[in-house]
Amino acid sequence: MKQVKFAGPGLRVSNLCLGTMTFGLQCDAAQSNAILDAAATAGINFLDTADVYPLGGGRNTVGRTEEIVGDWLKGRRHRNIVATKCAGAMGPAPWDQGTSRKHVLDAIDASLRRLGTDYVDLYQLHRYDPLTPLDETLDALDTVVRSGKARYVGVSNWPAHKVARALGRGEVKNLVRIGSVQPRYNLLFRSYERDLLPLCLEEGIAVIPYNPLAGGLLTGKHDRTAPPSQGSRFQLGTAGARYQERYWHDNEFATIEGVRQIAADAGMSMATLAMRWVISNPAITAPIVGASNPEQLADSVAAAEAGALPKDLKARLDELSHGWRAVDAER
């Protein structure tokens, strides 16, 4: 697995990141460990989680994913770059969510306990919190880093203008700099190409996109004429409706059929083709790939090893994918 520079910071990571939001609901602990083992064997040393995971769960499941990852990390911590996130609802009180100073400082301590470590490499805000002054949030992140509980900080699901303002306020106040963003990005959703990705290239910010395979739709395994299969993200607990709203539309399925033909012409799987398209964007650092079994990692690993697509193949996919849709809320 290739190791790439994490944009501005001096950190280097594998050019594929393992997303763990399936752990604890779609996958039990044993299956989650098998996926983590397969990722490690493939050379993936970059793990992404969040305090509210598993995906599709509720108040009774929050934190479960971090606990599974923490158990697996025992004896392996120094060999892995660990990222987690806060901002989602972790309890019934109004201060149990968001990016207030109180919640950020409470949340990092709780995540460290669940992960069984005294620091994370990357601490991210899972969403933008309009109820908290930006300066308060940035000051809280600065405290997290200066206390040694995180090495770098980033944001997820933030629009470009909010990231730009955070960079400016951080410079004015001499606070820790936003080092990464985590947007949704794939062949079916390209809105961030307009502003966020150019901003990150200019400012030296790492981009670790989620949903590079559109929740599995870009693998070609789903059929528009049938309901989403049970056990897939399109039928998963509280997340199923969100994934259907994102991708389960005639236009997206028409694009999928075009991808299927291009993949056949190129002699590679649809998943590998779609992942290589993401990697081909020069702003991208390491796409986040999720899995519900170890075998699902193979196509993404092949894409990461092969790297960017030939220009003519990428151009065909660029022309095929259209109909960008508005940015939605947190996963």
VOSEVO-374275 format. One record per residue (C-alpha): residue number from 0; residue in three letters; x, y, z. Coordinates in steps of 0.2 Angstrom, whole numbers. Layout:
REM VOSEVO-374275
NODE    n  res      u      v      w
NODE  NUM  ALA      X      Y      Z
...
This chain:
REM VOSEVO-374275
NODE    n  res      u      v      w
NODE    0  MET      0      0      0
NODE    1  LYS      7     17     -5
NODE    2  GLN     10     30      9
NODE    3  VAL      5     47      5
NODE    4  LYS      8     64     13
NODE    5  PHE     -6     70     24
NODE    6  ALA     -7     87     15
NODE    7  GLY      0    101     26
NODE    8  PRO      5     91     41
NODE    9  GLY     21     80     40
NODE   10  LEU     11     65     43
NODE   11  ARG     11     50     30
NODE   12  VAL     -3     38     29
NODE   13  SER     -9     24     18
NODE   14  ASN    -18     30      2
NODE   15  LEU    -33     21      8
NODE   16  CYS    -42     23     24
NODE   17  LEU    -53     10     32
NODE   18  GLY    -70     16     38
NODE   19  THR    -77      7     53
NODE   20  MET    -95     13     53
NODE   21  THR   -102     -4     49
NODE   22  PHE    -94    -11     65
NODE   23  GLY   -106    -15     79
NODE   24  LEU   -123    -16     68
NODE   25  GLN   -120    -23     51
NODE   26  CYS   -105    -32     57
NODE   27  ASP   -103    -40     74
NODE   28  ALA    -86    -40     84
NODE   29  ALA    -79    -55     75
NODE   30  GLN    -83    -50     58
NODE   31  SER    -76    -32     62
NODE   32  ASN    -60    -40     68
NODE   33  ALA    -59    -50     52
NODE   34  ILE    -61    -34     41
NODE   35  LEU    -48    -25     52
NODE   36  ASP    -36    -40     50
NODE   37  ALA    -38    -40     31
NODE   38  ALA    -35    -21     30
NODE   39  ALA    -19    -23     40
NODE   40  THR    -13    -37     29
NODE   41  ALA    -16    -26     14
NODE   42  GLY     -6    -12     21
NODE   43  ILE    -20      0     27
NODE   44  ASN    -14      9     42
NODE   45  PHE    -26     23     43
NODE   46  LEU    -42     20     52
NODE   47  ASP    -57     31     53
NODE   48  THR    -71     30     66
NODE   49  ALA    -83     41     76
NODE   50  ASP    -91     42     93
NODE   51  VAL   -109     40     86
NODE   52  TYR   -105     25     76
NODE   53  PRO   -111     11     71
NODE   54  LEU   -121     18     56
NODE   55  GLY   -139     15     57
NODE   56  GLY   -140     13     76
NODE   57  GLY   -148     24     90
NODE   58  ARG   -144     31    107
NODE   59  ASN   -142     13    113
NODE   60  THR   -128      9    101
NODE   61  VAL   -117     25    101
NODE   62  GLY    -99     21    106
NODE   63  ARG   -100      3    101
NODE   64  THR    -89      5     85
NODE   65  GLU    -75     14     95
NODE   66  GLU    -75      0    108
NODE   67  ILE    -73    -13     94
NODE   68  VAL    -59     -4     86
NODE   69  GLY    -51     -1    103
NODE   70  ASP    -51    -19    107
NODE   71  TRP    -42    -23     90
NODE   72  LEU    -29    -10     93
NODE   73  LYS    -22    -18    108
NODE   74  GLY     -4    -21    104
NODE   75  ARG     -6    -13     87
NODE   76  ARG     -9      5     92
NODE   77  HIS      8     12     86
NODE   78  ARG      7      4     69
NODE   79  ASN    -10     13     65
NODE   80  ILE    -16     31     62
NODE   81  VAL    -32     32     71
NODE   82  ALA    -45     46     68
NODE   83  THR    -62     49     76
NODE   84  LYS    -75     62     77
NODE   85  CYS    -87     71     88
NODE   86  ALA   -103     82     87
NODE   87  GLY   -117     69     85
NODE   88  ALA   -129     66    100
NODE   89  MET   -121     55    113
NODE   90  GLY   -134     57    127
NODE   91  PRO   -151     65    131
NODE   92  ALA   -144     82    138
NODE   93  PRO   -143     97    126
NODE   94  TRP   -124     98    129
NODE   95  ASP   -122     80    124
NODE   96  GLN   -119     85    106
NODE   97  GLY   -113     99     95
NODE   98  THR    -96    107     95
NODE   99  SER    -97    118    111
NODE  100  ARG    -81    118    122
NODE  101  LYS    -90    107    135
NODE  102  HIS    -95     94    123
NODE  103  VAL    -79     93    113
NODE  104  LEU    -68     91    129
NODE  105  ASP    -81     78    136
NODE  106  ALA    -81     69    119
NODE  107  ILE    -63     67    117
NODE  108  ASP    -60     60    134
NODE  109  ALA    -75     47    131
NODE  110  SER    -68     42    114
NODE  111  LEU    -50     39    122
NODE  112  ARG    -58     28    135
NODE  113  ARG    -67     18    122
NODE  114  LEU    -52     17    110
NODE  115  GLY    -41     12    124
NODE  116  THR    -28     25    120
NODE  117  ASP    -21     41    127
NODE  118  TYR    -22     50    110
NODE  119  VAL    -29     50     93
NODE  120  ASP    -19     55     78
NODE  121  LEU    -34     65     70
NODE  122  TYR    -49     72     79
NODE  123  GLN    -63     78     68
NODE  124  LEU    -79     88     70
NODE  125  HIS    -92     77     62
NODE  126  ARG   -103     91     57
NODE  127  TYR   -104    110     57
NODE  128  ASP   -113    117     73
NODE  129  PRO   -123    133     69
NODE  130  LEU   -127    135     88
NODE  131  THR   -109    137     94
NODE  132  PRO    -98    152     90
NODE  133  LEU    -84    146     78
NODE  134  ASP    -70    154     89
NODE  135  GLU    -76    143    104
NODE  136  THR    -75    127     94
NODE  137  LEU    -58    131     87
NODE  138  ASP    -52    135    104
NODE  139  ALA    -58    119    111
NODE  140  LEU    -49    109     97
NODE  141  ASP    -33    119    101
NODE  142  THR    -35    113    119
NODE  143  VAL    -37     95    113
NODE  144  VAL    -21     96    104
NODE  145  ARG    -11    106    116
NODE  146  SER    -16     94    130
NODE  147  GLY     -9     79    119
NODE  148  LYS    -25     71    116
NODE  149  ALA    -24     73     97
NODE  150  ARG    -10     76     85
NODE  151  TYR    -21     84     71
NODE  152  VAL    -38     91     69
NODE  153  GLY    -50     91     55
NODE  154  VAL    -69     93     50
NODE  155  SER    -82     82     41
NODE  156  ASN    -97     88     31
NODE  157  TRP    -92    107     32
NODE  158  PRO    -95    118     16
NODE  159  ALA    -80    127      9
NODE  160  HIS    -85    144     16
NODE  161  LYS    -85    137     34
NODE  162  VAL    -68    129     31
NODE  163  ALA    -61    145     24
NODE  164  ARG    -68    155     39
NODE  165  ALA    -60    143     51
NODE  166  LEU    -43    144     43
NODE  167  GLY    -44    163     44
NODE  168  ARG    -50    164     62
NODE  169  GLY    -37    151     67
NODE  170  GLU    -23    161     59
NODE  171  VAL    -29    177     68
NODE  172  LYS    -30    169     85
NODE  173  ASN    -15    158     83
NODE  174  LEU    -25    142     86
NODE  175  VAL    -22    124     79
NODE  176  ARG    -25    123     60
NODE  177  ILE    -38    113     52
NODE  178  GLY    -28     99     43
NODE  179  SER    -41     89     35
NODE  180  VAL    -58     88     28
NODE  181  GLN    -70     73     26
NODE  182  PRO    -83     76     12
NODE  183  ARG    -94     65      3
NODE  184  TYR    -87     62    -14
NODE  185  ASN    -90     50    -28
NODE  186  LEU    -95     48    -47
NODE  187  LEU   -113     51    -42
NODE  188  PHE   -110     66    -30
NODE  189  ARG    -97     79    -36
NODE  190  SER   -103     96    -29
NODE  191  TYR    -87     99    -19
NODE  192  GLU    -77    100    -35
NODE  193  ARG    -84    118    -36
NODE  194  ASP    -76    125    -21
NODE  195  LEU    -70    114     -7
NODE  196  LEU    -58    103    -16
NODE  197  PRO    -49    118    -25
NODE  198  LEU    -48    126     -8
NODE  199  CYS    -40    111      0
NODE  200  LEU    -27    110    -14
NODE  201  GLU    -23    129    -12
NODE  202  GLU    -22    128      7
NODE  203  GLY    -13    111      9
NODE  204  ILE    -28    102     17
NODE  205  ALA    -29     83     17
NODE  206  VAL    -45     77      9
NODE  207  ILE    -52     60     15
NODE  208  PRO    -68     57      6
NODE  209  TYR    -82     45     12
NODE  210  ASN    -94     36      2
NODE  211  PRO    -82     34    -13
NODE  212  LEU    -93     19    -19
NODE  213  ALA   -109     28    -15
NODE  214  GLY   -114     16     -1
NODE  215  GLY   -110      1    -13
NODE  216  LEU   -121      7    -27
NODE  217  LEU   -106      9    -38
NODE  218  THR   -101     -9    -36
NODE  219  GLY   -116    -13    -48
NODE  220  LYS   -124    -25    -36
NODE  221  HIS   -140    -17    -34
NODE  222  ASP   -155    -18    -45
NODE  223  ARG   -167     -3    -48
NODE  224  THR   -182    -14    -52
NODE  225  ALA   -181    -23    -35
NODE  226  PRO   -181    -16    -17
NODE  227  PRO   -164    -13     -8
NODE  228  SER   -157    -29     -1
NODE  229  GLN   -159    -32     17
NODE  230  GLY   -142    -30     26
NODE  231  SER   -136    -16     14
NODE  232  ARG   -134      2     19
NODE  233  PHE   -150      6      9
NODE  234  GLN   -160     -4     22
NODE  235  LEU   -149     -2     38
NODE  236  GLY   -158      4     53
NODE  237  THR   -159     23     54
NODE  238  ALA   -148     26     40
NODE  239  GLY   -157     17     26
NODE  240  ALA   -169     31     21
NODE  241  ARG   -154     43     21
NODE  242  TYR   -145     32      8
NODE  243  GLN   -160     29     -2
NODE  244  GLU   -163     48     -3
NODE  245  ARG   -145     51     -8
NODE  246  TYR   -143     38    -22
NODE  247  TRP   -159     27    -25
NODE  248  HIS   -165     37    -41
NODE  249  ASP   -167     34    -59
NODE  250  ASN   -153     46    -64
NODE  251  GLU   -140     37    -53
NODE  252  PHE   -145     20    -59
NODE  253  ALA   -143     26    -77
NODE  254  THR   -126     32    -73
NODE  255  ILE   -122     15    -65
NODE  256  GLU   -126      7    -81
NODE  257  GLY   -114     18    -90
NODE  258  VAL   -100     14    -77
NODE  259  ARG   -104     -5    -80
NODE  260  GLN   -100     -3    -98
NODE  261  ILE    -84      7    -96
NODE  262  ALA    -78     -5    -83
NODE  263  ALA    -81    -20    -95
NODE  264  ASP    -72    -11   -109
NODE  265  ALA    -57     -7    -97
NODE  266  GLY    -57    -25    -90
NODE  267  MET    -59    -20    -72
NODE  268  SER    -72    -21    -59
NODE  269  MET    -84     -7    -57
NODE  270  ALA    -79     -4    -39
NODE  271  THR    -60     -3    -44
NODE  272  LEU    -65      9    -58
NODE  273  ALA    -75     20    -47
NODE  274  MET    -62     21    -33
NODE  275  ARG    -48     25    -45
NODE  276  TRP    -59     39    -52
NODE  277  VAL    -59     46    -35
NODE  278  ILE    -41     44    -32
NODE  279  SER    -37     52    -49
NODE  280  ASN    -43     69    -42
NODE  281  PRO    -26     78    -36
NODE  282  ALA    -35     85    -21
NODE  283  ILE    -39     67    -14
NODE  284  THR    -27     60      0
NODE  285  ALA    -35     44      5
NODE  286  PRO    -53     38      1
NODE  287  ILE    -62     30     16
NODE  288  VAL    -68     13     11
NODE  289  GLY    -81      3     22
NODE  290  ALA    -85    -15     21
NODE  291  SER    -97    -28     29
NODE  292  ASN    -85    -42     25
NODE  293  PRO    -66    -44     22
NODE  294  GLU    -68    -49      4
NODE  295  GLN    -76    -32      0
NODE  296  LEU    -59    -23      2
NODE  297  ALA    -51    -32    -12
NODE  298  ASP    -57    -20    -26
NODE  299  SER    -53     -5    -17
NODE  300  VAL    -36    -11    -12
NODE  301  ALA    -33    -15    -30
NODE  302  ALA    -38      3    -35
NODE  303  ALA    -26     11    -22
NODE  304  GLU    -12      0    -28
NODE  305  ALA    -15      5    -46
NODE  306  GLY    -18     23    -43
NODE  307  ALA    -25     36    -55
NODE  308  LEU    -34     32    -70
NODE  309  PRO    -27     35    -88
NODE  310  LYS    -33     52    -94
NODE  311  ASP    -45     45   -107
NODE  312  LEU    -54     33    -96
NODE  313  LYS    -56     47    -83
NODE  314  ALA    -63     59    -96
NODE  315  ARG    -76     46   -101
NODE  316  LEU    -82     44    -83
NODE  317  ASP    -82     63    -81
NODE  318  GLU    -93     65    -96
NODE  319  LEU   -104     51    -90
NODE  320  SER   -107     57    -72
NODE  321  HIS   -118     73    -71
NODE  322  GLY   -133     80    -62
NODE  323  TRP   -123     85    -46
NODE  324  ARG   -135     86    -31
NODE  325  ALA   -134     98    -16
NODE  326  VAL   -124     94     -1
NODE  327  ASP   -133     85     13
NODE  328  ALA   -131     84     31
NODE  329  GLU   -120     72     42
NODE  330  ARG   -120     54     38
